[in-house]
């Protein structure tokens, strides 16, 4: 082999390790020009071009390598990433399928398929792939994090907590580990435990509206409504485009008997009806699961205090719906429509989403 080509290749490797992919690609180019059949030089140049965000050049190199050797599994994985980045999902899926065909038990291939399944919403498939990867590479933080995300969606909350615990043993400041663990604890109604992780996140990201939102919702769970309102005031100030912030603040205001709560709910639906619906239904569904009698009693108390309290009507009606009492729920829905006919569209959205959630639960 040409000595100058070898030296250029080594220079490229050193530049890549130093974090200079553009210069590394230039060095690999010299090696390729001197030794056109050198597959490793082309492969490394393709990786360097990818890191330098020259995706067409990276794709050309990976294409060339696979023409020379069509059984290189890692190159199919690399090309899959490039194609997806370039907006070619069909080509990316074909490369991933080829990699799976060549090496169905390869951990990198399974991890890539798990990531793609996670991205496209196949949470059960993603969790299964990540579990197989972890069998061969236990306690790998990125894979544990990915599996914790899949498990959250699958409502395997104890499993998600276990994954996050392992991640945080290795990296106590892992942002995603702390967020996923806090989320799992909140879904388990362990709001005090969630708050511990949320405070750690705020130490890492002071003033983050995303973390303030999570803390606000945890404080609502702890029935610390005034403190929640302080957080959520900051959220809507910093991120007025966040519908969940408006819906969360409306909830805090409602419990504090603040008459401006309905305006916040309306704003949430104006910004993003889907997100607003998700936040409201999650709160009602969780409360109807863990403390339905207390919720109904509280609604009755608020209604006794103010007969025009339409929010309590909806809250009570949705709770009854989740309890399997649609006839009782419909009475409250009808009363709401009389009080606030202008908000009928919001009510229809909530009812449709609640019925869909109930039907999906019956199927599952």
N, C-alpha and C positions, 0 to 999 in steps of 0.2 A: 504493500500500500504506500502511496505517496506520502513522504514524511511531512510535507507542508500541509497536506490534507488532514493528517492526524493532529498536527499542531493546531490547525484552525478549529477542528472539532473540540479539542480540549479547551481552547480559548472560549468557544461557545458555551461549553458546560460551565466554565467558571463564571462567565457573564450571566448565565441563567441563574446560577446559585446566588449571585450578587444582586439579583432583582433588576437586571437590565435586559429585558427580552428583545428589544429592538436591536441592540448591539449583538446579542446572542444570535439572532436570526441572520445578521450580516456575516458573522463568523461561520455559521453553519452553511451559508450560501457558498462561501469560499471552499469549504470542504466538499460540497456537492459538485461544484464546478470542476474540482480536481478529480473527484471520484463519483461520477454520475450514477453509478449502480449502488452506492452505499446507502442502504435502507435506513440505518440508524441515524445517519446525518439528516436525511429527509424527515424522518419521524420527529427528531428533536427540533428541527426547524419548524415543523408544523405546530408543535407545542409552543415554541417561542412566539410564532406569529399569533397564535390564539391569545396568549398572555398580553401581547402588544395590541390586541383587538383588531388585527388585520385578518378578519375571518375568511375572506375569499382566498387569501394566500395559504392560510392554515388548511382550508378544505382541499385546495389543489395538492398540497403535500400529502395529506392523508389519502386522497384518491390514488396518488401515485404509489404510495407504499402498499396499498391493498391490491393494486394491479400486480405488483411484484410478489406479494405474499397474501393471498386472500383468507388466510386462517389466523391472522393476528387479532385476537379478541380485544385487546386493549385499544387497538386503533379504531375498531368499530365503535367502542364506547366513546373515544375522543371525537370521532366524526359525528356521532349522535349529538353530542353536546354542541358542536359547531353548527350543525344543521338546525338544531332547535333555536339557537341564538340568532341564526339568520332568518328565522321565520319559516322553516321547512319542517313542520311537525311530522308529516308523513315519512319523509326521508329519515328523520331522527328515529321514529318508531321502527322503521325497517332495519336500521343499523342495530338498534337494541335487540330486536328479534333475532337478527343474525348472530349477535354475541351470545344470546341465550341458547341458540341452536348449537353453537360450537362448544359452549362451556356452561351447561345448565347449573352446575354447582359452584361456579366461580364466585367468590365473595364480592368482588368488585362489580360483577354483572348483576348479582342479586341486589346489591346496594343501589345500583343505578335504576333497576326496575322498581325497587321500593320507593325511591325518590320520585319517579315518574308517576307511580300509583298514588303517592301522597298528593302530588300536584293536581292530579285529575280527579281526586275524590274517592278512589278505591282504598278506603282506610283499612279494611280487613286484609286485602292483598298486601298493602304496604306493611302492616304490622307483621304479617307472616314472613315477608321477605327480610325485614330487619331482624326478626327473631332468628332466622337461619344464619344471617350474617354474624349475629352476636354469639351463636353457638360456636362459630369458628374463630371469633375475635371478641371474647368477653370484655365487658367494661370499656368499650370504645365510645368515648363521649359523643361524637357527632351522630353515631348510629343510635345511641340511647336517646338522644334528644329527638331525633326523627321519630323513633318509635313512641316516645312519650306524646308527641303531637298526634300521631295516629290513634293512640289509645284514648286520648282526650275526646276525639271525635266519636270513638266507639263506646264512650262512657265507661271504659275500663279505668276508672279513676284511681284505684289502688295500684294498678299496674303502672299508670302514668307517674304516680308519686314515687314508686320504687325506682323507676328509670331516672327521674329527676334527682332523687337522693344520691344515686351513684354518680351522676354527672357533677353534682355540687360537692361531693367528697374530693373530686379531682380538681375542680375549679369553683371555689365558693362564690366567685363573682360572675359566673356564667349568666348573662342576661336572659337568654332563652330558658335556661334551667330554672331560674328564679320565677320568670313569668309563667312557665308551664306548671310549676309546683303551686304557685299562688292560685292559678286558675283551677287546678284540680281541687285544692282545698276549698275554694269558694263554691265549687259545684257540689262538694260534700258538706257544705254549710259550716266548714271549719274556718270561719272568718277571722278569728283571732290569729290562727296559725298563718293564714294568708297574709295578714297585715304585717307580720314579722318579715316576710320576704319582700313585701312591697316597700317597707321602709329601707331595706337594703338597696333596692332598686333606685329609690329616690336619692340615696347617698351617691350612687354611681351616676345618676342623671338628674340632678336637681332641677326642678321646675318642668320636667317633661310632662306635657299634657296627657300623653298616653298612660303614664304611670299614675298621674293624679286622678285620671278617670278610674283606673282600677281601684285605687285607694278609696275614692268616693263610693264606688259600688260596694266595696268591702265594709265601709262604715255604714252604709244603708243596711247591709246584712246584720250588722251589730246593733242596729237601731240607734246609731249615733247620727241623727239626721242633720243637726246643726253643723257638725264637723264635715259631714258629707257635702253639705251645701257649700261650705267654704271651698272644698276641692273642686266641686263641679262649677262653681262660679268662675274659677280660674280656667277650667277646661273650655267653657263656651267663649270666654274672652280670647284665649289663645287659639282655639280651633272652632270658629263658628260654623265651619262646614261639617263638623262631626255630629251627626244626628243623634248618636248614642249619648253624647254629652248633654244635649237638650233633654232627651227622654229621662236620663238619670237625674238631672237637676229637677225636672218636673216631679219625679217621684219623691225626692227629698222635700221639695216644697209642699207637696200634697200632705205628707206626714206632719209637716210643721204648720198645716192649715194656712199656707200662704195662698192668697187668692189669685196670684199670677201663675200658678201651676198649669192651668189649662192653656195659657198662651205658650208655655214652653213645649207642651205636648204638640200643639199645632205647628210650632216651628220645627220640631223634630220630624214630623210627617212631611212638612214642606221641603226640608233638606233631603231626606231619604226615607221614604215610607217603609221600605224593606228593613232597613237597619232599626228604625224606631219600633217597628212591630216586633222584631226579634228581641230587643231589650225588654219591652213591656211583657211579652209572653213569657220570657225566661223568669222574670221576677214573679209573675202570677203563678206560673207552673210550679216553681220551686216552693213558693209559699203554700200552694194548695196541696203539695205533697207532704211537706214537713209540719205545717201548722194550720190546717184549713179552718178549724173551729175558731182559732184566735183571729184569723183574717176576717171571717164572716162577722164575728163580734165587733171587730174594729170598724168594719164598714157600717154596721148598724149604729155604732156610736157616732161616727162622723155624720151619718144621715140624720140622726136625731138632732144633732147640733145645727145642721144646715140642710134643709130639705131640697135645696137646689144643688147639692153636691153631686154632680153627674159622674165625677171620677169614681166615687165609691160605688155607684151603680154598675159601672163597667167592671170594676175590680171584682165585685161580688158576683156579677153575672159570669165572668170568665172563670172564676173559681168554681162556681156551680157546674159550668160546662165541663171542666176537667174532672169534677167529681161524678160525672155521669148523670147530671140533673138538668137536661136541656129545657124542660118545660119551665122550671123555676128561673133558669137563665134568661129565657125569652121574655119573661115578665119584666126583668130589669132592663133588658135591651130596649123593649118597647117604651119604658119610662124614660130612658136616656134619649130616645128619638124625639119624644115630646118636649123634653127640656132643651135639647140642643140639636134641632133639625139640621142646622148648618154643618154639623160634624158627622153626618150620617155616613159619608164616604170613609172617614177614619174608622168608624165603628164596623162598617162592612169589611174593611181590610183586616181588622183584628179578629172578627168572627171567622172569616174564611181561613186565616192562618191557624187559629185555634182548632178548628174542625179538621184541618189537614194534619196537624200534629197528633190529634187524637186518633185519626184513622191510621196514621203510620205506626203509632204505638200498638194498635190492635193487630196490625200485620206482623210487627216484629215480635 
